[in-house]
Amino acid sequence: MAQIVTRKAPINIRALNTQRSLIDRAAVAKELKHITASRKQSKFVAEAVEQKIKELKQKQMEKVLVDGYKATRKEGIAITKDFDSVDLEGWDAY
């Protein structure tokens, strides 16, 4: 029969997350040492950080553009409708 275990103290989630983060960082450091030469680690990290910053800036720019396009969508449609009547004016029918 299974035994029910009760805890006297509540689980500290923050401590668990910190511990997990430290373990993840240790694994990353170990992997870094494994895939790069010891004199090249700093350059590798700098390039990785630079690449991540570029990615974040690109995502941020895309969000700004999407928000801008959404904000001016109705205005663009209204302007297009204003020119609807003269759009094909003067064109020969083919």
C-alpha positions in Angstrom: 0.0 0.0 0.0 1.3 3.5 -0.8 2.4 5.7 2.0 1.2 9.3 2.2 3.9 11.7 3.0 3.1 15.1 4.4 5.4 18.1 4.6 5.8 20.2 7.7 7.2 23.3 5.9 5.8 24.7 2.7 7.9 24.2 -0.5 10.0 27.3 -1.3 9.4 27.7 -5.1 11.9 30.6 -5.4 14.6 28.4 -4.0 13.7 25.6 -6.3 13.8 27.9 -9.3 17.2 29.4 -8.2 18.6 25.9 -7.8 17.3 24.8 -11.2 18.8 28.0 -12.7 22.2 27.3 -11.2 22.1 23.7 -12.5 21.1 24.9 -16.0 24.0 27.4 -15.9 26.4 24.8 -14.8 25.3 22.6 -17.7 25.7 25.5 -20.1 29.2 26.2 -18.8 30.2 22.6 -19.1 28.9 22.5 -22.7 30.7 25.7 -23.5 34.0 24.2 -22.3 33.3 21.1 -24.3 32.6 22.8 -27.6 35.1 25.7 -27.6 38.8 26.1 -26.9 39.5 27.7 -23.6 41.0 30.8 -25.1 37.9 31.3 -27.4 35.2 31.0 -24.8 34.9 34.8 -24.2 34.6 35.5 -27.9 32.0 32.8 -28.3 29.9 34.2 -25.5 30.3 37.8 -26.8 29.1 36.7 -30.3 26.2 34.7 -28.8 25.1 37.7 -26.8 25.4 40.0 -29.8 23.3 37.6 -31.9 20.6 37.3 -29.2 20.5 41.1 -28.9 20.0 41.4 -32.7 17.2 38.8 -32.6 15.4 40.7 -29.8 15.7 44.0 -31.6 14.4 42.4 -34.8 11.4 40.9 -32.9 10.8 44.3 -31.3 10.9 46.1 -34.7 8.5 43.6 -36.2 6.1 44.1 -33.3 6.3 47.9 -33.8 5.7 47.6 -37.5 2.7 45.2 -37.0 1.2 47.6 -34.5 1.7 50.5 -36.8 0.2 48.7 -39.7 -2.8 47.8 -37.6 -3.2 51.3 -36.3 -3.3 52.8 -39.9 -5.2 50.0 -41.5 -8.6 51.9 -41.5 -6.9 55.1 -42.8 -5.3 53.2 -45.7 -8.6 51.6 -46.7 -10.4 55.0 -46.5 -7.7 56.6 -48.8 -8.0 53.7 -51.3 -11.8 54.2 -51.4 -11.3 57.9 -52.1 -9.4 57.1 -55.3 -11.7 54.2 -56.3 -13.7 56.3 -58.7 -10.6 57.6 -60.6 -8.6 54.5 -60.4 -9.3 53.3 -64.0 -10.3 56.7 -65.4 -8.7 57.3 -68.8 -7.7 53.7 -69.4 -8.9 52.0 -72.5 -11.0 48.9 -72.0 -9.1 45.8 -73.0 
